[in-house]
């Protein structure tokens, strides 16, 4: 496969044009092309891309090939046009034209190296891309400052982006490392984990690993198949060290993974079928934490519906990554140091098997790529045992109508300030199904938020439950 085909294929994998490439048909405006060389070179460094691209022969809206007639070999005023552009671009960059045929259609690619050290200019003017527009960067001082930061320190990352808070503590981080058999040094942990910017201030990685990152991480549970349905609960995990929050999200998902009793064709042993693959869920959660664009101040989103769980991480595929490589397990970290920490703590590994494991279980259709996020959908393996399908998290239609306002869990916690039996809890909430209410009780038990009055005999008929303050 030629370099042209690889470039075009990657650019076409995006739903819309990105700031570091642009599609054209036969368009030719000599000075505007020079301006694009400046704009795409500067946009590339902002995006962390090694090159920007101007591509002729692809319709910018339909992405269909148009068999371009664009001629980059012509002379303008007795001067080769390539020489004209090179003479007016500063500093000198080695841009190149290449062409090939794709499905019988001629395509031309102008490859433009990303700016280095200083912004790229054309005729003394620095241009930048804002969406699909080409603009003089002088009109946008904040973008100009961001461009110089990218030139001086590289693409914004967890390491070179200053934390939004300075009063950070790391007690949970030290405790987490100890549980993994690793002892952090109070004198050197900031340096070893690279928690400070070059000027000695806490960076975004430090904020994430602190006792309170101030970035909400939510796991919402809906009764139906979309967010217009009743929302039964929202758990918050953003007020703790990111490593601890990761464990909590995985644990909470496990509480939703209710075993289903398969009585079909039963002879002696009853078979239990889990609602979804817990290993795949774990891989998807770890990937979401590991590759999320945390510098945006937004966390991954976790949502359980009646028929599936959706895990959405903010950001797109990193530079140099393709969808083919992504599905094949070619791992290109979005957050290098965070990935290194995950590997050190044996949370993840460098084998890149996470995505292939998800694809092997649910296919490539499990992934949905948008311009600013990647979503993984984990469908439920709900057994068809007859009757009305249950909704997540195992709440009957009768119970749905009876529960209003606060979540079931919060109502249980409020009511069980004094020890209560299951029947008392059901009566207080106006519910009927003992099996379904036990889903919530067991979840609260696992979280240590309620306790049994007879802990040695969990199945005692005299068992009651009390809130732990």
Buried (B, 14 or more C-beta within 10 A) or exposed (E): EBEBBEBBBBBBBBEEBBBBBBBBBEBBEEEEBBBBBBBBBBBBBBBBBEBBBBBBBBEBEEBEBBBBEBEBEEEEEEEEBBEBBBEBBBEEBEBEBBBBBBEEBBBBBBBBBBBEEEBBBBEEEBBBBBEEEBBBBEEBEEBBEBBEBBBEBEBBBBBBBBBEEEEBEBEBBBBBBEEEEEEBEEEEBBEEBBBBBEEEEBBBBBBBBBBBBBBBBBBBBBBBEEEEBBBBBEBEBBEBBBBBBBBBBBEBBBBBBBEBEEEEEEEEEEEEEBBBBBEBBBBBBBBBBBBBBBBBBBBBBBBBBBBBBBBBBBBBBBBEBBBEBBBEBBBBBBBBBBBBBBBEBEBBEEEBBBBBBBBEBBEEEBBEBEEEBBBBBBBBEBBEEEEEEBBBBBBBEEBBEBBEEEBBBEBBBEBBEEBBBBEBBBEBBEBEBEEBBBBBBBBBBEBEBBBBBEEEEEEEEEBBBBBEE
